[in-house]
Amino acid sequence: MRTPSIGPGLLLFLLVSLPAEAQEERVGLEWIFSDEGRTAMALPRRTWIGDDLVALYDTRLPKNERTIESFDTGRERRRSLVDAGKIIAGMTDILEPEEPIEEPGWPNAFGPNGRWAVYEKSDNILLVDLRNSDVIAVAASDAEETSPRFSPDGQWLAFVRDNDIFAWHIESQEEKRLTTDGSDSILNGTVSWVYWEELLNRSDRGFVWSPDSSSIAFLQTDESGVGEMHYVHFEPNLPRLIKQRHAKPGEANPRVRAGVVNVEDASTTWIDLGSYLFEYLPRIQWLPDSQRVAVQTMNRPQTILDIFITNVADGETSHLLRETDEGWVNVHDDLHFLADGEHFIWRSERDGYSHLYLFDMTGELVRQITSGDWALRPSGGPAGMDMAVSAIDESTGHVYFTALEKASTERHLYRIGLDGQGLERLTKEDGAHAIYFSPDGAKYVAAHSSLTTPPVLGVFDADGNTLAVIQDDDSGIPQRFDLQPWELFTITARDGFEMPAMMLKPRLFDPDQQYPVVMYVYGGPSAPTVVNAWQGRSRGYYHQLLAESGAIVFYVDNRSAAGKSKIDANTIVRQLYGPVELNDLLDGVAWLKAQSFVDPDRVGIWGWSGGGTMTLQSMTSSDEFAAGAAVAPVTDWHYYDTIYTERYMKRPQDNEEGYESTSHAKRAADLQGRLLLVHGTYDDNVHPQNSWAFSDELIEAGITFDMMIYPMRKHGISDDAAQHHVYKSMFEFWQRNLGLGD
């Protein structure tokens, strides 16, 4: 005989009736967005500042106790590296801020010799001497100064002011202006928003030092032909109007060229590609000899990527390599010129999977290094870089890389010979590993977690053997809140494709009961959500709260999102967030609703950005969802930017049918289920016009809906108060529309 189940109401009564000391603590919104909730299980910020020394910054500590620490991997010793109070006092004296500076923060960069750290604070550049914690004003003017970068020899610090490049000599503390034509529309060494967002991984990599520190290769951008977006503040009494250049699909892009400026005499040599026509210049890179620069270019449909080599001294340019793809070519940072001067390694998806190839310096293929029905994938590495190669040891003939070979839901470190032989996995534990190699390539720091293992940070030798533990999980959070375990599995789509999925069930789950479900989605190309990694931070804890409140939380990755292959990703060309993604998602929902413990009439869906787009797609093209929350969704691809949109959709004038069929705004009248629409009014990524357009169509159709608008918040709606408010609003929405807690 089955034991009678305990309903949520009776459970609540029992908890309230128990003595205070017997009641277990549960995850709540107030805790999730408290200082402790945001940082309780966070690993320290980290970077190598020598072959044996790692710099750390531990955000778990109270702000007044945070400092830059060092971890000596040889002695396994962790200690404070600086006097945080002295740094704060120095910054305060220079910046004279209106609000007190509570912590030094993590530097923008550390110098190559481990002596200096640089900060970009309040649009100023500050240098910190790590030996004595002195703070020096590099650039503290009324102008905005950004993008500080140390020269490889540690003698110079370059930065951008008023869209021109400057170099500051650290010893003499003298400033040198290297470019002079910067303006509102001419950008030197800094990039336009669309390059920053869509080509450079949200990093302002508009210039790069030569290895010998004598020159800087940089991008110059002309934005004069690009249209402007407008954002209206609510202050002052006559609200301030904010303008930003933003390239719309089918319209003008920024015009970009590459130059090399000599630090000694500030002379610039422009890289001449002759009669070759291109639309984008996504990468510039020095070769090890400091005499040559590699320039990558792309055509507008992003189906052709070319690599050119220019000799800086005489301007001679030669073509090195062409990469093509019928869908699009993914831009990345895995172009590695070997020290032998005769070969380079390149990551390509030419066989349908992301793999490494060895070429000679004429561009002839020597061999494919990695192969198989699996893909390389970046995990860890330099900030802002899309780099799956972690290290190359030419002395032993090995390349180290991160990949999905074990499973598409895992991230592991591998080693293989440059001859393509001897593939071995170096990370042992199941889950996700983020890898950071030391400068000499002899060891690496790895951040590891899984769905059942909280994040830990350790040091390993190049063979994968443990050398030291920097931070173990000592938070006690999983035990304190008795967090529920995730289940990882696959769902078979209608054509046999195995879609990764995972599920979180309520406490005291009873398979004979029926539960509401909240489905989380993203769905964008090669952007999986189902990963065997710890589900922390705000979203992970929020989903625990939903489970605590009686809901099942469900994820499934459609084939183009799963990241298994370029073959799968290419299925969405010319119909982004269209029928291919939807069919996979609906196959996942069909499996879900077939489970006896799921209430098929109480299934909700939510997502942010692309996930908001997928939410609207699902609710306007099916009747499977009782409710959905779409945060910052794209509702029509005409409203997004050129580079991302045209990568998949091509130009509107070349794909009119595709833009029409994927316009969720034009299907708004078909909305099924109750909708919560959320947007920030200063969202310069997915512009508010997307939600305005969708709302207008709902109004025309007489459909009522819920809406939350966040004044002057950008895409992430990221300040503490607004984050708390978004998740609280969604939680109350699920209570009203899915009956959570009933």
N, C-alpha and C positions, 0 to 999 in steps of 0.2 A: 504494500500500500504506500502511495506517495505521501510524503510529509507535506502538510499544508504550507503554502508559501506565505511569506510576510510581505504585505503591501507597503508602499512608501509611507502612507499615513501612519500605520501601526509602527513602522520602524522609527519614524520621527517621534512618536509618542514615547517609545521605549528609550530613545536617546535622551529625550528631555527629562524622563523620569529617573534616569540613572544618576547616582551621585556624580558630582563634577569630576572627582578624581578617576572615575571609571569611564568617562566619555572619551572617545577617541577623537583626535583632531582631524578635520577634513579640509581639503583644499577649498578656498573661497576666493572670490574676486578681490577682496581687500588684501589678502595675502599675496595673490599672484602679482599684483601691481605695487606691492610694498618694496622697499629697498632690498629686503631679504629675498622676496620672491623673485626679483629680477636677477639676482646675482648668486643665489644660494649654491647652485651647482655649476657655476661658470668656471671654466679653466682660465688660468692667467693668460693675458696677452703675452706673446713671446716672439723673439727673434734672436738669431745668432749674432754676437758681437765679437766673435773670435772663433778659432777652431775648437776651443774647449769651453767657451763661456756663452751662456744663454741669458739674455735680459728678459725679465718678467715684470708683469704689472697685474696684481691680484685685486680684482674688483669685488671679491667677496668681503674684503675688509671694509669697515666704515671709512667714509671719504677722508676723514682727518687722520687715518692711519695708512692710507695708500701711499706707496712709494715705488720707485724703480728698484727692482732687486736684480741680483745676478745669481746664477746657478752654475757652479764650477762642476762640469761633468766628470772631471778626473777625480776630484776630492769629494764629490757628492755633497757639496756645501752650498747652502742657500743663505744669502745675507743681503742686507740693504746696500745698494750701490751709491746712493746719494742722500743728502739731507733734504727731505721733502719740504720742511718748513722754510729752509733757506731759499729753495727754488720758488716757493709760493711768494715769499717776501720780495724776491727779485722781480718776479713777474708783476706783482702788484705795484711796485715802484715805477716800473716802465709803463704799464698799461693804464694805471689809475682807473680801474674798472668801477662801475656803479655798484655792482654786487661783489661780495667777497669771493675770492678764488678759494675753493674748498680743497682742491687736490691738484697736484702737478699734471696729472693725466699722462696718457701714453704718447710718446713723441711721434712726430710724422716720420722721422727717420733717424737712424744712428749712423755716425761717421764710420768709414771703413777701418779706422784704427782703434775703434772702441773708446775714444776719448770724448767725443762730442755727441750731443743729441740736439735735434732741431725741432722746434714747435711752430705751428701756424696758429696764432691766437688772435682773435678779434681783428683779422685781416692784417696782422703784423707777423714778422718772422723773428723768432727769438732763438738764440743759441745757448745751450747749457753745457758747461764744462763738467764732465762727470767726475773729474778728480776732486773738485772743491765745491761743486754745486753753484758756481757763479752763473748768473744770467746776463747775457750780452744782447743788446738790441742790434740785430742785423739790419732790419728794415722796419722802423716804427714811425711811419709817416701818415699823413692824412689819406694817402692813396691806399688801395687794396693791394696787398702783397700775398702771393700764393705760390704753391707748388715748389717748395724748397727741395733741392737735391744736392748731395755732396758729390764732389768729383771723386773718381776712384783713388787718387793719391791723397785724398783728405785735406788738400790745401785750399779748396774753393767751395763755396756754396752758391749755387745758381738759384734764381727765383724769377717770378714774373711780377711786374708792376705795370699797371695801366697798359696791359697787353704787349709789353716789351720784355725782353730777357735781360737780366742783370746778373753779374757775377761778383761775389764779395770774397775778397781774400781774407782768410781766417787769421793769419798771423799779423798782417798789417792793418786789418779791419778797414780796408779801402774798397770802395764800390766801383764797378766798371759797367757801363751801359753797353750792351752788345748789339741791340737792335734799336731802331729809332722811329719806325713808321707805324707803331701800334696805335690803334684808334678804336672807336666804338664798333667798327665793322672789320678792322684788320687785326687779327689775333696772332701774335708770335709766341710760340712755345706753350700756349694754352689752347684748348680745343673748344669747339662749339658744343652746345648741349647734345646734339644728336650724335656726334662722335663719342662724347663722354658716356652717354647712355648705351649706345648700340654697338660700338666697335671697340671701346677701350675698357669695358668692364667697370664702368663708373669710377674710373681713375683718370686724373688729368695728366696723361702721359704725352704731353706735347713736345717734349725735348728729351734728349738722351746724351750723356757725356761719352766722349771717345774713351777707350780703355787707357790711353796715355794721358788723359786729362788736358789735352791741348785744344780740343774743339768740342762744339756741341752741334749735333744734328737736331733739326727742329722742324715742326710743321708750321706753315703760315696759312691761315684761314681767312678768306674773304667772305664775309656774311652779308655783304651789301644787297645781294639779290634775294635773300631769304625773307619770307613773310614774317610778320610779328604776331604773337599772341598777346592778349591783354588780360590782366588780372586786377580786380578792383578791391582794394583794402577797405575795411570798415572805419579806418581812422585816417586823418583827423576828421573834422566836421565836414569838409569837402574831401571825400576819400581819395587817397593816393592811388594813382594809376601806375601799375607795374607792366613794363613791356619786356618781351623776350623773343628772340629769333627762334623760329621753329619751322622746320621744313616739313611740309605736308605732302602726302602721297601724290605723285604725278607732277609736283611743282619743283621749284628751284632748290637745289642743294647748295651748301657752302662749297666754294671753290678752294681747293687745297693744293699746296705744293710743298716740296721739301727743300731745305737749305742746310748748309753747314757754316757755322760762324766760328772764326778763329778767336780764341780768348785773348791772345796777345795783342792783336791789332784791330779786333772787332770787324774784320772783313768777312763778307758773306759770299759763299759760292752756291749758286742755285743748281739743283740737280736737274739736268735736262734729259727728258725722256724722248726727245725728238718728236717725231710725228705720231707717236703712240698716244691714242686717246683713252682716257680713263675717267671714271666718275668718282671713285673713292681711293684714298691713300691711307689704308688702315694701319700700316706698320712701317717704322724706320728702325734700322738696327745696324750697329757697327760690327764689322768683322774684327777678329782678334788683333789684326795688324795695325789698327787705327788709321789705315790709309783708304779703306773702302767702306762703303755704306750699302746695305741691302734695303731696297725699297719695294714694298708690296703694293700693288694696285688692283682695283676691281672694276668691272663694268657695272652699269646701273642695275641690271637684273641680278647681279651677284652670282652669276653662273661661271664666271672666269676670273681666276686670280693669277696674276703674273708677278714674278720676282725678278727684279733688275739689280745688277751690281754696278755701282759707280765708283770710279777712282777719283777721290777728292782732289788730288793734285792737278790732274789734267782734264777732269770732267768726262773722261771716256766711260761710256755706259754700255753694258752688254746684258742680254736677256739670259736668265739662268733657268727658270722653271715656269711651266704653266700648269695650273690645276683647274680642272673643269668638273662640273656636276650638272646634271639635267634639272635638278631642283634648285640648289644653291650651294655655294662653298662656304663652310664655316671658317671664320677667321680665328686664329689662335696664336700662341707664342712659342710653339714648338718648332722653331727653326734654329738649329744648333750647328755652328761651324766648328769643326774639330781642329785641334791644335796642330795636326799634321799639315794643315793648309791645303789638303787635297780632297777633303770630303766634307759633307754636311749631312745632318739627320733632319728629316722632315716628317711631320705627322699628316697623314692623308686618309680620306675616306673613299679612295678610288675603287676599292673592292667591296664597298658597301658597309665596311666596319672601320672604325678609327684605329689605324695602325701606324707603326714607324717604318720608314724607308731610308736606306743609305744611298746617297748620290755622290758622284764625283763633281769637281768644280766646273765641269762643262755642262752640268745638268743631266748627265746620263745616269740612269738607274743602275746601281751596283747590285742591290738585293733588297728584298723586303725583309725587315728584321723580325717583326711580330706578325702573326697571322692567326686566323681562327674566327669562329662565329661569336666573337665578343669584342668589346671596344675599350680602348684607353679612355680614361676620364680623369681630369684634374681633381686632386684632393690634397689640399694644403698648398704649400709652395709660396712664392712671392705674392704679396698682396696686390690685387688688381690684375694679376697675370693669369691667362688661360693656358696653363702649362701642365701637361701630364708627365713630362720627363722630369724626374726629381734630381738626377745626377748622372754624369757620364764620367766613367773612370777609364781613360784611354790606356793607362798603364796595364790594366788587367783586361781591357777589351770588353767592358761591361757597360750597359745602360740600365738605369733604375727608373721605373715608371709606375704610375698608379693606374689601375684598370678594373674592369668589371668581369674579369675572367671567371672567377668563382661563381658569381651570380650578379645579375643586374641590380640587385638590392644591396650589394656590398661594395666596399671600397678598400682595395688592398694594394700593397706595395710588392712589385715584382722586380726580378733581375733577369737579364738575358744577355748573351754575348752579341757583340756587334756582327758576328757571323750568323746570327739568327738561331743559335743553338743554346741549349741548357736553360730553358725557361724555368724559373722557380719562384714560388710565392714566399716572401720573407715575413709577412705579418701572419701570425698564427691564429689569433682569436677571431671568431666570427664577428661580423659587424662592419663598422666604417672606421677607417684609419686616415687621418690627415697627416701628411709627411712633410718635414722641414729638415733638409740636409744641411750639415755644417759646411762652411766655405771650402774645407779641404776634402769634402766628400767621404770622410772616414766614419762618420756617425750621423744619426738623425734623431730629431725629436718627433714623437708620434703622439697625436691626440686620438684616443680610441673610445668608442662607446658602441652599444648595441641597444636593441629595444629592451633588453633585460639588464644591461650593464651600464651604470652611470659613467659619465666622462672621466677619464684618467689621462695623465700626461707623463710620458716616460722618455728615456734616452736609450738608444739602441746602437750597436755597431753595424757596420755595413753588411754583415751576414744575418742581421735580424736578432741578435742575442741581446738580452736586456742588460744594460749597464747601470741604470739608475732610475728611480721613480721620483719625478718632480712633484707631482700631486696625485694622490689617490683619492677615492671618493670617501670623504669623511663627513659629509654633510648630514647624513642621517635622514634626509628628506623622504626617500622612498618608504622607509620604515615609519617615520613620524606620521605621514599621511596615509600609510598603507595604500600606496598607489596601485592601481589595477594594471595587470599585464596586458600587453598588446599581443595579438595573434597575427602571424605572418603566413600568407598562403597565396595561391594563384586561382584565378577564375578563367575558364576557357571561353573565349569569344566565339561567335557563331561560325567563324571559319577555322577554328582550332588554335588561334593565337592565345598564348598563355599570358594573361595580364596579372602583374603583381598587385596584391591587395593586402590590406591589414584591417584589423577590427579591435575595438576596445569595448568590452562588455561592462554592464553595471555591476556594482557590488551585490553580493548575494544573488547572482544571476540564476534564474530558474528557466530552464529550457521549455517548460510547459506554459510559461507566460508569453505574452506578446509585448514588445517594447517599441517605442518610437526610435527612429534613426536620424542622426544628423550626419550627412555625407560631406566630407571636405574634398574640394577639387582644386586643381590648377589647370593641367591639361596642355600646357604649351609645349612646343617642339623640344624634345630632349631635355625636359624639365621634370624629372620624376618627383613624386611626393612620397612614394612607398620606398623607404630606405630602412635598413636594419641599423638604426641609430637611435640614440636616446631622444625621447620626445619631451624636451623641456621648454624653457622660456615661456612666453605668454601663451602661445597657441597650444603647446603641449599640455600645459597645466589647465588651460581652459577646456580642453577636451576631456581631461580627467574630471573636471567639474561637471561637465555634461553627463559623463558616465555616473558620477556620484549622484546626479539628479534623476537618474533613471533612463538615460538614453544610451543607445548603442552608437558609437562613432565609427564611421566606415570610410576607407580610402580605396580607390582603385585607379591604376594608371592606364590610360588608353595607350595604344601601341606607339603612337608618335611621341608621346611624352616619356615612355619608359626608358629611353636612352639605350636600348639594346643595339640598334643599328641605324645607319643612314637610310637603309632601304625602308625601314618602318617610318622614319621621319618624313621621307619624301612623299608619303601617301597623302599629305595634306597640302601639297603645292596647289596654289590658285584657289584654295578653299579653306583658309585658316579658321579654326574654330567652326568647322562646318560638319558635314555628314559623317566623315570618317571618325572624328573624335566622338561625335554624338552616338554613333552606333556602338562603339566600344563601351561608352559609359552606360548606355541603356542595357547592354548585355550584362554589365556588372550589376545594375539595378535589378534586372530580371532574376539573377542568381540570388541577390539579397532578399527580394520579396518572396522567393520560394522557400526561404527558411521559416520553419514553423514558429520561431521565437520573434519574428519581425511582424509588426503591425503594418500591413501594406498601405493603410490609409494615413499613416503618420510618418512619412519619410520627408525629411527636409534636406536642403543642399545649401552650401555656402562656399565662398572663395573670395580672394582678394586679387585685384588686378586681372591677370588672365583667368584666375579662378572666378572672379566676378563675371567675366565674359562668359565662361562656361556655364555659370549658374543661369544667366539670362538665356543662353542658347537652349539649355535643357528645359527651362520653364516656358519658352515660347515655341518649342518644337516637340514637346511631349506633354502628357498629363500625368507624369509619374510622381510629381512632387507636390506635397501639400503646402509647402512654404519654402522660401529661399531668401538668403541674404547675399546681396551682391555689393561688394566694397570696391569702389574705384574701377568699374568695369569699362572696357571698350564696347561701345554699342554699334559703331559703324567704322570700318577701317579707313574711310575718308578722313576721320578725325584724328588718326594717329600720325606717326612720323614716317618719313620716307624709308629710312634704312631698315627698320624692323618690318614694317608692313610690306614693302616691296620685295624683301628677301623671300617671303613666302607667297605673297599675293601678286607680285609684279605691279606695274603701274595701273591705275584705274583705266586709263585709255587703252591698255592692252588686255584688260580682264574685266570688262564691264559686268559680265554675267556673274563672275565670282564675287565682286563687291556687292552686287545686288542680293545674291542668295545668302551671303553671310552677314547681312545687315540685321542685327537683332532689333534695332530701333524700328525698322520697317515691319517687323513681326510683333511689335509690342501689343497690338490688339489681340494677339493669340495667347497672351499670358495666361497660364494656368497656375493656380495656387496663390497664396498671399506673399507679397514681395516686400522686403526691406531693402531700400536703395541707400547707399552710403557714399559720400564724396567729400573731399576737402576742396575748398574754393581756390586754393593756390596750387593745385595739382598740376605741375608742369610736365608730368609724364603722360598720364591719361587725363586729358583736360576735362574740366567740369562740363564742357559742352556735350560730352558723351551722355552724362546723366540727365542734363537738361533736355536733350533731344529725345531720350527714351521716356522721360516724364511727360513731355509734351504730347507724345503719341498715346500714352496711357490716358491722359486727360481727354484727348480727342475721342478716345474709345469709351470714355465713361468708367474706366477701371480705377478704383481707389487702391492706394498702396501706402506703405509707411516709408518715411524718408528721414535720414539724419544728415545734416550739413555741418561741416566743421570749418568755421571761418579761418581763412589764411593758413590752413594746414596743407602740406604737400602730400605726395602720393602715399607715404607711409603713415600719415596722421600720427606722428611718432612721439609727440611730447607725452609726458607721463599722464597728465589729466585726460588728454584726448584718447590715448590708448585704453585707459580704464573705461572711459565712457563708451567707446565703440563696443568693447566686449560685453559690458553691462547691458547695452541696448540690444545686442544680439541675444544675450541670455534671456532677457525679458520677452523678446520676440518669440523665442522657442517655447517659453512657458505659455504664452498666449495661443500659439498656433499649433504646437505639437503636444501640449498637455504635459510638459515636463513637471514632475513632482506630483501629478494627480494620482 
